């Protein structure tokens, strides 16, 4: 088959984010257009949510519920049925409000008599109110002001109630972020996914099918690119491909994205190619250019780049991987991402977490932008440093970066930027800030960094002046011994000084935290939470998140487990996904129970609760006293 002048449609599958489009299609569409290719894009994740969470969508859900016995209904379903009239009358207005198109509705939402309230609203009872806030459970967060924020929080709880109904009544796999994640994440075979794809479609599946058909009819592409950044996008991505192949078998289907890059590097199951013609690894620009040349008859298949495909008879069906050696497209030449074709005004600005830093991930529509490709540090032992998206560092001149910023602002009319680097380099951020100020460009931006000593008080003030409002970075396990083992390149004292410099400059700080790292003891865990408590106490950080350490096959820990005192559990034969790998930790510690205490303490610290208490109060089991002096962080800051 030869395609001379193809139209390429890039698709975002459910589920990614509600508040802003995932950037992969914007990057690919911008790149293809810079090379003269007719390229368009669609966000089917957003479309699916808007279709299901509408008056028509709720009526369809209600009809399916009515066909089931009342005894099998969960609390969420029962509440929905009892208040269905109110839900049907309010859902379209709530969606419009969360899209920022009906701000005056906030007053009615805040009355607590306009929206029906389901089980998700029970969380409000957990907030302690006092006489000063008049018994208002959210007075501590919003006070007498914050009308819009308060209403968006209520509207988000309302939306979460409806998501619970959809999950309990229609599709038990449904989540706003991790949709059907278990079918794909580190699944050694394609069997669970194949079984789900051949099962009778439910309401969610049928809705996605109709939206997919409409997108194909609207654009009439010859090539469709589907990006799957997370395991929670994989099932829907295959449903999209299934729909397209059934109606238009001649359309060339391509699969790529973060999930593919990390988990499908050993792909050998031919059934994947019933849905996709090609599966590409790592950055998509060079493989895509090679494939376009191949489809135009200008390049043999043997010269494709980082691409899986299926061979046919007479040799028999099998998966082949072709990687003709060619340099990647330099980051300076990938072009400017474009959001043209995506409904910028339709995204939902939700507010599920009241912490001012934590809310940035779901609140507001941010233009996502990368300062540099890869990580300039690329040493952390828990990270996939052996893979291209981390290991190949490629920067760009500040003038080029700010040119892209100006072009994006002109196109979208919005000046908020989320820098999505693994770790934005200090020198590049300094140059970007100086160029923004030189051109007198006003934006707001935030992103991820390493807490390294290059971020002086002077640099933090410069970044704030250029529009930086928040940063996030990895403190991981707050233990100098474990930070050294991780090859993190920072110490707890250094993190304290850097985060305080950002905070003093008026920049919010979020810390990524970790527990369960190899050789981590109970004492290490208790001491880590004490360090974190003091960082909140001294206003070094305003937000954080503890996650359980997961060993991946592409990280130094997974590649050299003996260096970290652990033994990997052998993986079964893999023909599909391969990433996380279990390991035997000789400490034998129950990290899950400790994790509950860590997250409980952290949640309270983020809301200003319990910061003065003994750290042991957060643990249900008996734990040792912290060995960290109660003023350790304060003395570290005073020494600076």
C-alpha positions, 0 to 999 in steps of 0.5 A, spaced: 500 500 500 502 506 498 500 513 501 502 519 497 499 525 501 496 522 508 492 526 513 495 524 520 490 524 526 493 523 533 489 521 538 489 522 546 485 516 549 481 515 555 483 517 561 489 522 562 487 529 565 480 533 565 484 540 566 488 540 560 490 536 554 496 531 554 501 534 550 504 528 546 499 529 540 500 537 540 508 535 539 507 530 534 502 535 530 506 541 531 512 537 528 508 534 522 506 540 520 513 543 520 515 538 515 509 539 511 504 533 513 497 534 513 496 533 521 490 534 526 488 531 533 483 529 537 482 528 545 477 522 545 478 522 553 475 529 554 470 527 549 468 521 553 467 524 559 463 530 557 458 525 553 458 521 559 457 526 564 451 530 561 444 529 562 443 525 556 449 520 559 446 520 566 439 518 563 443 512 559 446 510 566 439 511 569 436 506 564 441 501 565 441 501 573 433 500 573 434 494 569 438 491 575 435 489 582 435 494 588 439 489 592 445 489 588 446 497 589 452 500 592 451 506 596 453 511 591 448 508 586 442 508 591 444 515 592 444 517 585 437 514 584 434 517 590 436 524 587 436 522 580 432 528 578 436 533 581 442 530 578 439 530 571 437 538 572 444 540 574 449 536 571 450 540 564 450 546 569 456 544 573 460 541 567 459 548 564 461 551 571 467 547 571 469 549 564 469 556 567 463 559 563 458 560 568 462 563 574 456 566 577 453 559 579 458 558 584 453 562 589 448 557 588 453 551 589 456 554 595 449 554 598 449 546 599 442 546 597 443 546 589 447 540 588 445 533 590 450 530 595 452 523 595 457 519 599 463 523 597 461 529 601 462 525 607 469 527 607 467 534 609 465 531 616 472 530 617 474 537 617 474 540 624 470 547 624 470 552 630 466 558 632 471 562 628 468 559 621 461 559 624 461 551 623 463 551 616 467 545 615 471 548 609 472 555 613 479 553 614 481 553 607 477 558 604 474 563 609 469 568 607 472 569 600 474 563 595 467 563 593 469 560 586 474 555 589 469 553 594 464 551 589 469 548 584 471 543 590 463 542 591 463 541 584 469 536 584 466 532 589 459 531 585 463 529 579 467 524 583 460 521 586 458 520 579 464 517 577 463 512 583 456 511 580 459 509 573 464 504 576 459 501 580 453 500 575 456 500 568 464 499 568 468 497 574 474 499 571 472 506 570 477 511 573 478 518 571 486 517 571 487 509 572 482 507 567 482 499 566 490 500 569 490 493 571 489 490 564 496 493 562 501 495 567 506 490 567 502 484 564 506 479 561 501 476 556 496 480 552 491 475 555 487 479 560 486 485 555 484 480 549 479 477 553 476 484 555 476 487 548 472 481 546 467 481 551 460 485 550 461 492 550 458 496 555 455 503 555 462 506 556 465 502 550 459 504 546 460 511 547 467 511 546 466 507 539 461 512 537 466 518 538 471 514 535 467 513 529 465 521 529 472 523 529 474 518 523 468 521 519 470 528 521 477 528 519 478 522 514 485 520 515 489 515 512 494 514 518 492 514 526 497 515 531 494 513 538 499 515 544 498 511 551 502 515 556 500 511 562 497 504 563 490 507 564 490 509 557 491 502 554 484 499 554 481 505 551 487 505 546 485 498 543 478 499 543 479 505 539 483 501 534 478 496 534 473 501 532 477 504 526 479 497 524 472 494 523 470 500 519 476 502 516 481 496 515 485 500 510 487 506 515 494 505 518 494 504 526 500 506 530 501 506 537 506 509 541 507 513 548 510 513 555 507 506 556 510 503 550 517 506 551 517 503 558 513 496 558 513 494 551 520 493 549 519 486 549 513 485 545 512 479 541 504 477 541 502 477 534 495 479 537 497 486 538 497 487 531 490 485 530 489 492 532 495 496 530 499 496 524 506 499 527 508 500 534 514 505 535 519 506 541 521 512 544 521 519 541 516 518 535 519 524 530 524 519 527 520 513 527 514 517 524 518 520 518 521 513 517 514 510 516 511 516 512 517 515 507 515 507 507 508 508 506 510 513 500 514 507 497 520 511 498 523 507 504 524 499 505 520 496 511 527 494 513 529 501 514 524 503 519 526 506 526 525 503 532 518 500 530 515 493 531 510 490 526 507 483 524 510 479 518 505 475 514 504 468 511 508 464 508 513 465 513 507 465 518 505 470 523 510 473 528 513 480 530 519 483 528 523 489 530 526 494 526 531 499 528 535 502 522 540 506 525 539 514 524 540 519 529 534 522 532 531 529 530 534 534 535 530 537 540 531 544 537 528 542 530 522 538 533 518 544 532 513 548 536 507 544 539 500 546 537 493 545 540 490 547 534 484 542 533 483 541 541 477 544 545 481 548 549 475 552 552 472 545 554 477 542 559 474 542 566 478 545 572 477 541 578 479 542 585 479 535 589 485 537 593 485 543 597 492 544 598 494 550 594 500 547 591 497 540 590 491 542 586 496 545 580 495 538 577 488 538 576 486 546 577 487 550 571 489 549 563 496 549 563 500 549 556 505 543 557 512 544 555 519 541 555 525 545 557 530 540 555 529 532 552 531 527 557 535 528 564 541 532 565 543 528 572 541 521 569 544 517 575 538 516 580 538 508 582 530 508 582 529 511 575 529 508 568 536 512 566 537 506 561 531 508 557 532 514 551 527 519 555 531 519 561 538 517 558 539 522 552 539 529 554 538 534 549 537 542 550 535 548 546 537 555 546 533 560 551 531 564 545 528 558 541 524 556 548 521 563 549 520 563 541 515 557 542 512 560 549 510 566 545 507 562 539 503 558 544 501 564 548 499 567 541 495 561 539 491 559 545 491 566 549 493 563 555 499 564 559 500 558 564 505 553 563 507 547 566 514 545 564 514 537 564 521 535 564 524 530 568 528 535 571 529 542 568 536 544 568 538 550 573 542 553 567 536 553 562 531 555 567 536 561 568 537 563 561 529 562 560 528 567 565 532 572 563 530 571 556 522 572 558 524 578 562 528 581 556 522 580 552 517 583 557 513 577 556 508 575 562 507 568 563 506 563 570 510 557 570 511 551 574 515 545 573 520 539 576 527 540 578 532 537 582 533 540 589 541 542 587 545 547 590 545 551 584 538 554 586 541 559 590 536 565 593 538 569 587 536 564 582 530 563 586 528 570 586 530 571 578 525 565 577 519 568 581 520 574 577 520 571 570 513 568 573 515 561 576 509 560 581 511 553 584 516 547 583 516 540 585 522 535 586 524 529 589 527 528 596 525 521 596 527 518 602 529 523 607 535 520 609 542 521 607 544 514 607 539 512 602 540 518 598 547 516 597 545 509 595 540 512 590 545 516 587 541 522 588 546 527 589 543 531 594 543 531 602 537 533 607 540 539 609 541 541 602 534 540 600 532 544 606 536 550 604 534 550 597 526 549 598 527 554 603 530 559 598 524 557 593 519 558 599 522 565 601 521 567 593 514 566 594 514 560 590 510 553 592 514 547 593 512 540 592 516 534 595 516 527 591 517 522 597 518 515 597 518 509 602 520 502 601 527 503 598 531 497 599 535 496 606 530 502 608 529 500 616 523 502 620 528 507 624 529 510 617 522 511 615 520 514 622 526 519 621 524 521 614 517 523 617 520 527 622 525 530 617 518 532 613 515 534 619 520 539 620 520 542 613 513 543 613 514 547 620 520 551 617 515 553 611 520 549 606 515 545 603 508 546 602 506 539 599 508 532 598 506 525 596 509 519 599 509 513 594 511 506 595 518 504 591 517 500 585 523 496 582 523 497 574 527 492 570 530 499 566 533 502 573 540 501 576 536 497 582 533 492 577 539 491 573 544 490 578 539 488 584 546 485 588 548 492 589 542 494 593 542 488 597 536 485 594 534 479 590 529 480 584 523 475 583 524 471 577 519 474 571 514 469 568 515 469 560 513 476 557 510 477 550 507 483 552 508 488 558 514 488 562 516 493 567 515 493 575 519 487 578 518 484 585 524 483 589 525 480 596 528 485 601 532 481 607 529 486 612 522 483 612 519 490 614 511 491 613 512 497 608 505 498 607 503 499 614 508 504 615 506 507 608 499 508 611 502 512 617 506 516 612 501 518 608 496 520 614 501 524 617 503 528 610 496 529 609 495 533 616 501 537 615 499 539 608 493 542 612 497 545 617 495 540 622 499 536 627 505 539 626 507 540 633 506 533 635 511 527 636 512 523 630 510 517 633 503 519 634 501 517 626 503 510 627 498 505 629 504 500 631 509 501 636 515 505 632 522 507 635 523 514 637 526 519 632 533 520 632 533 526 628 533 532 633 527 536 633 531 543 630 535 539 625 532 543 619 532 550 623 539 549 625 541 547 617 537 553 615 541 558 620 548 555 618 546 557 611 
